[in-house]
Amino acid sequence: MTDTRTTPPREAPPGARPAAGRRRGALRTYWPHYLAISPFFLLFLVFGLVPVLFSLYLAFQHWDGIGDIQFVGLRNFAFLVKDSTFWLSLYNTFVIWIMSTVPMLFLALVLAVLLNSKVRFTSVYRIAYFIPNVTSLVAIAIVFGAVFSTNQGLINAILGSLHIGAVPWLSNEWTIKLVIASLITWQWTGYNAILYLAGLQAIPTEMYEAAKIDGAGPVQTFFRITIPQLRPIILFTVVVSTINGMQTFTEPQVLFGGNASINPNSGGPGQAGLTAILYFYREAFSNNDYGYGAAIAWAVFLVILLFTAINWRIVSRREKGTA
Amino acid sequence: MTAIRLKKLALHLAMLVGVLISLFPFYWTAVMATNTTRDMYRTPPKLVFGPELFSNIARVFENIDFTGSLLNTVIVACSTTVLVLFFDSLAAFTFAKYRFPGHRALFGVLLLTFMLPAQLSLIPQFVIMVNIGWVGTIKALIIPAAANAFGIFWMRQYIQGAVPDDLIAAARLDGAGFFRQYWNVALPIIRPGLAFLGIFTFIGSWNDYAWPLIVMTDPSNVTLQVALSQLNTSHNTDFSMVMAGALLAIAPLVVVFALFARGFVADAMKGALRG
């Protein structure tokens, strides 16, 4: 939502000035303003724009970071297309993203509706729901690893007391993804609930009153008024979840970092927790293959753009349908 | 009457289940950190706090340079926060209240930078750090993070609503220059906004993992998160000790958050509506 307010008494316009020397005049008049905004742009230039361009260049080179940079044309990408580990990492990322985002956004909406009801203590609840989001991901990934541990984990202890056999949570292809997804869901549900709550509170009460007068029931009201009104925020949360989900890295890196029997960056048994960014990290910083690493980074970026665009279309179309 | 009361009770119960799920991992971390590893292997495991917290913490200090990594993290988080607050609020004030040639285009460029994901620039950033000799130093963590697009965007929205134009005009009539208008007029008014951006930045910096993992190449000089991950990798049989380390990494932030939580969550909601 862009700000459309007009703020009249801004700095006076420079007035009529000969066209030549206008730029130098602007600099002389406005140098404090340019100076004030320069730190961000300088940092972005050095640590953002130049690196992005350099990484595009690197994607077409072979480089281990020490020797000479060799031009290899499209060879990195040709290899990427046939690299089954890369496709596996994309598949893992996608499955974990679905397994976390769907329950996360659904539960967040439920929590937001609950928080929006007129009962006491909602501010306490809000804080409690938000705390997971500010918690150290490394620490909490270690804790989740402990809770789902096969031999000394709480979950298996509970299952054992119910006379259900131990589940090898961190060595099965599907349960590995389930543990990572539950960690993401735990950390981000409250955050999304708070965003939805902000959206709910911005819906004018007159709309609900009008619906009541028209004889609409609670279910009808929810799907005809609440959801369409929440549309921009739902779109925002879907886009943010897509971008974050496609970049899942710390969870599997830490969860399986403690398993000494396998490569700490392999994403666990069967590489079932190997996400695209973890694979990128392994190729670039464990195997020092900068050229291939850059190619992976660009491929993942294109995938993120594609997924975001698809999700954008799906969400806006569905909402148009219910509106 | 009773129907309403029952409905409210059900609402509270549902929300309490959410609270339980949110907070249980913290309780369980504390349980594991205060018992011995053997207590956790027992069936059924111990479900309440034990007396072993200090011996577990002592072993954390034996196995990693906890003090050093904590010091690194505190220095990085504090200096990043101070720099971000200054540079972001100054730039945001400028974009919110002044027109200068190119201001619209420059703000557009700033918004575009949101779209570039971090991993695209990670390799070159690391190469740059190697070449300017910052690799393995906390400069590599602080300087690139000293100003960011999100903070400027958020503060600009905040300043547009919070700082009246008349006040700036009056200061200008009194002869205050641009920087004085920022320092003496705007800064005192936008303190609540700075508080939000400050906590947000501090938490993000404290919890940052991927970039410190890459750039802090000397294993004996790392940040708290990286040290904790090392502890988990190298001593994962000493379960309770690793949990004591996790508890130490979580606790300071939960305290910081609890102190400011009310305003923070409210501001996060406002930010959502504007964004």
Contacts between the chains, C-beta under 8 A, distances in Angstrom:
chain1	res1	chain2	res2	distance
A	1	B	273	7.5
A	1	B	274	6.3
A	1	B	275	7.6
A	3	B	157	6.7
A	3	B	160	5.8
A	3	B	274	8.0
A	5	B	160	6.9
A	7	B	97	7.2
A	7	B	160	7.1
A	7	B	165	5.5
A	8	B	165	6.9
A	9	B	165	4.8
A	9	B	166	7.3
A	9	B	168	7.7
A	9	B	169	4.9
A	10	B	97	6.8
A	10	B	98	6.0
A	10	B	99	4.8
A	10	B	165	7.4
A	11	B	98	4.9
A	11	B	99	5.8
A	11	B	100	7.0
A	13	B	99	7.5
A	23	B	101	7.8
A	26	B	100	7.2
A	26	B	101	4.7
A	29	B	100	8.0
A	30	B	98	8.0
A	30	B	100	4.1
A	30	B	101	6.9
A	32	B	177	7.3
A	32	B	178	4.0
A	32	B	179	6.4
A	33	B	94	5.1
A	33	B	98	5.4
A	33	B	100	4.6
A	33	B	103	7.8
A	33	B	178	6.8
A	34	B	100	7.2
A	36	B	90	4.8
A	36	B	91	5.9
A	36	B	93	7.3
A	36	B	94	4.3
A	36	B	178	7.4
A	36	B	182	7.4
A	37	B	90	7.8
A	37	B	91	4.4
A	37	B	94	5.3
A	37	B	95	6.9
A	37	B	106	6.6
A	39	B	87	4.3
A	39	B	90	8.0
A	39	B	91	7.1
A	39	B	146	6.6
A	39	B	147	4.6
A	40	B	87	6.5
A	40	B	88	7.5
A	40	B	91	5.5
A	40	B	110	6.9
A	40	B	147	4.1
A	40	B	148	7.2
A	40	B	149	7.0
A	40	B	152	6.1
A	41	B	106	7.3
A	41	B	109	7.7
A	41	B	110	7.9
A	43	B	143	7.5
A	43	B	144	6.3
A	43	B	146	6.2
A	43	B	147	5.4
A	44	B	113	5.7
A	44	B	149	7.7
A	46	B	128	7.4
A	46	B	144	8.0
A	47	B	121	7.0
A	47	B	125	5.9
A	47	B	128	7.2
A	47	B	143	8.0
A	47	B	144	4.1
A	48	B	113	6.2
A	48	B	116	6.6
A	48	B	121	6.1
A	50	B	124	7.0
A	50	B	128	7.7
A	51	B	120	7.5
A	51	B	121	3.5
A	51	B	122	7.9
A	51	B	123	7.7
A	51	B	124	3.5
A	51	B	125	5.0
A	51	B	128	6.9
A	52	B	116	5.9
A	52	B	120	5.2
A	52	B	121	5.2
A	52	B	124	7.6
A	54	B	124	4.0
A	54	B	127	7.5
A	55	B	120	5.5
A	55	B	121	6.2
A	55	B	123	5.8
A	55	B	124	5.2
A	58	B	123	6.4
A	58	B	124	7.1
A	65	B	127	7.0
A	65	B	130	7.8
A	111	B	15	7.5
A	111	B	18	5.7
A	114	B	11	5.9
A	114	B	14	5.7
A	114	B	15	5.3
A	114	B	18	7.8
A	115	B	15	7.2
A	117	B	11	5.5
A	119	B	8	5.3
A	119	B	11	5.4
A	119	B	12	6.4
A	121	B	12	7.5
A	122	B	15	7.9
A	123	B	262	6.5
A	123	B	265	7.8
A	125	B	15	5.0
A	125	B	18	7.2
A	125	B	19	6.2
A	126	B	265	5.1
A	127	B	258	7.8
A	127	B	261	4.5
A	127	B	262	7.1
A	127	B	265	6.0
A	128	B	18	7.6
A	128	B	19	4.4
A	128	B	22	5.2
A	128	B	23	6.1
A	129	B	18	6.2
A	129	B	19	7.3
A	129	B	22	5.6
A	130	B	261	7.2
A	130	B	264	7.8
A	130	B	265	5.3
A	130	B	268	7.5
A	131	B	22	6.2
A	131	B	23	7.0
A	131	B	26	7.8
A	131	B	254	6.7
A	131	B	257	6.6
A	132	B	22	5.5
A	132	B	25	7.7
A	134	B	203	4.9
A	134	B	207	7.8
A	134	B	253	6.0
A	134	B	254	7.6
A	134	B	257	5.0
A	135	B	26	7.9
A	135	B	207	7.7
A	135	B	250	5.8
A	135	B	253	7.0
A	135	B	254	7.3
A	136	B	206	7.3
A	136	B	207	4.9
A	136	B	225	6.2
A	136	B	228	7.6
A	136	B	246	7.7
A	136	B	249	4.9
A	136	B	250	5.5
A	136	B	253	6.7
A	137	B	207	6.1
A	137	B	209	6.4
A	138	B	207	7.6
A	138	B	209	5.5
A	138	B	225	4.5
A	138	B	228	5.2
A	138	B	229	5.3
A	138	B	249	7.0
A	139	B	29	7.6
A	139	B	225	7.9
A	139	B	228	6.1
A	139	B	245	7.9
A	139	B	246	4.0
A	139	B	247	7.8
A	139	B	249	4.5
A	139	B	250	4.9
A	140	B	25	6.2
A	140	B	246	7.7
A	140	B	250	7.5
A	142	B	228	7.0
A	142	B	229	8.0
A	142	B	232	5.0
A	142	B	242	6.2
A	142	B	243	7.6
A	142	B	246	5.1
A	143	B	25	5.3
A	143	B	28	6.8
A	143	B	29	5.1
A	143	B	32	7.8
A	143	B	243	7.2
A	143	B	246	5.8
A	144	B	25	7.4
A	145	B	232	7.7
A	146	B	28	8.0
A	146	B	32	6.2
A	146	B	40	7.9
A	146	B	239	6.6
A	146	B	242	7.8
A	146	B	243	6.6
A	147	B	25	7.3
A	147	B	28	6.5
A	151	B	41	7.0
A	152	B	37	7.7
A	152	B	40	4.8
A	152	B	41	4.9
A	152	B	45	7.2
A	152	B	239	6.5
A	154	B	28	6.5
A	154	B	45	6.7
A	157	B	43	6.2
A	157	B	44	5.7
A	157	B	45	5.1
A	160	B	43	5.9
A	160	B	44	7.8
A	161	B	43	7.7
A	161	B	44	5.8
A	186	B	21	7.1
A	186	B	22	7.6
A	186	B	25	7.2
A	190	B	18	7.9
A	190	B	22	6.2
A	191	B	268	8.0
A	194	B	265	6.1
A	194	B	268	5.9
A	194	B	269	5.8
A	194	B	272	7.4
A	195	B	268	7.9
A	195	B	269	7.3
A	195	B	272	4.3
A	197	B	269	6.5
A	198	B	269	3.7
A	198	B	270	7.2
A	198	B	272	4.4
A	198	B	273	5.3
A	199	B	272	7.2
A	199	B	273	7.2
A	201	B	269	7.7
A	202	B	273	5.9
A	233	B	272	6.5
A	236	B	272	7.4
A	236	B	275	6.8
A	243	B	117	7.1
A	247	B	117	6.4
A	247	B	118	7.6
A	247	B	119	6.8
A	249	B	210	5.8
A	250	B	209	5.0
A	250	B	210	6.6
A	253	B	213	8.0
A	253	B	229	7.8
A	254	B	209	7.9
A	254	B	229	5.6
A	254	B	232	6.7
A	257	B	229	5.8
A	257	B	232	6.0
A	257	B	233	4.7
A	258	B	232	4.7
A	258	B	233	5.5
A	258	B	236	3.7
A	258	B	242	8.0
A	259	B	236	7.8
A	260	B	233	7.5
A	260	B	236	7.4
A	264	B	233	6.2
A	277	B	119	5.7
A	280	B	119	5.9
A	281	B	210	7.4
A	281	B	214	7.8
A	284	B	122	7.1
A	284	B	123	5.4
A	285	B	126	7.5
A	285	B	214	5.6
A	290	B	123	5.2
A	290	B	127	7.6
A	293	B	123	5.5
A	294	B	123	5.6
A	297	B	119	4.8
A	297	B	120	5.2
A	297	B	122	7.2
A	297	B	123	7.2
A	298	B	120	6.9
A	300	B	117	7.8
A	300	B	119	6.7
A	301	B	117	5.8
A	301	B	119	7.6
A	301	B	120	5.7
A	304	B	117	6.3
